[in-house]
Amino acid sequence: MSVEFDLSPSTPINLSKAIVLVVETTTHAADILGQILKGFGIAESHRTTSIREAAELVKHKTFDLILIDPDVEDGAGYNFVRTLRTGMVEPNCFAPVILMSGHPRVSRVKRARDTGANYFISKPLAPNVLLQRILWVARDKRPFVEAGGYVGPDRRFKFEGLPPGSDGRRSSDIKDPLGEASEPNMSQDDIDNFMKPQRVSL
C-alpha cells in the first residue's frame, strides 16, 4: 500500500520553520538533498558526511527531522540511529528519522526498522516521494516504545487483540540484527508496506 497525500498546488504545506539534519555518504549527495529540501521551503538544513559531527550536532541543536544514509562510514548510520534513540537525549531522541539507501533489500529495511527509524526510502530519491514520506512521518501517530534493546516508534504491523492468557508483551518485537542481504532490492511500495504498521478494528 502506497502512502499518498494530496500535493496539489492548493494544499497548504509550510515547512519553512523545520530544521533538518542531513547525513550523507558524500558532500555532493548532501548538497543535492539540501537543494531538494530548499525546494520544499525548508530554510535550515545542516549537512555532514561525518557520524561524529552528526552526533555533536544532535547534542547542541534541536532537529525536526533527520535524513541519513545508513551506509555512511561503512554502515555506521544504523548505529547512529540506534544510539540516538537509546541515548534518550531529548528532544532529538524522538526526532523523526528517515533512512535513505540505494540498496533497499529486505534485511536492510528490517535493520532500519529495528534501529528505531520511522521510514526507509530507496535511492535515487524522487523529490515527490521524499515529500510524501516527510508528510507521512509528520502525521505518524505511532507511540514511542521502550522494550529491551529497542527504543523507537511502535513496530507492530497489526493489532489483533492480546493472545489468550497474555499481558500483551511480545517477545517477537525484539530481533537480533540481521546480516547482509542476499535477496533482490525491494520496491518502494514493498518498503512502504513493511515500514507502515497496519491497524485493524476488533
Secondary structure as UniProt FT lines:
FT   TURN            9..10
FT   TURN            16..17
FT   STRAND          19..23
FT   HELIX           27..39
FT   TURN            40..41
FT   STRAND          44..48
FT   HELIX           51..60
FT   STRAND          65..68
FT   TURN            70..75
FT   HELIX           76..87
FT   TURN            90..91
FT   HELIX           92..94
FT   STRAND          97..101
FT   HELIX           106..115
FT   STRAND          119..122
FT   HELIX           127..139
FT   STRAND          144..147
FT   TURN            148..149
FT   STRAND          150..153
FT   TURN            164..165
FT   HELIX           171..173
FT   HELIX           188..195
//
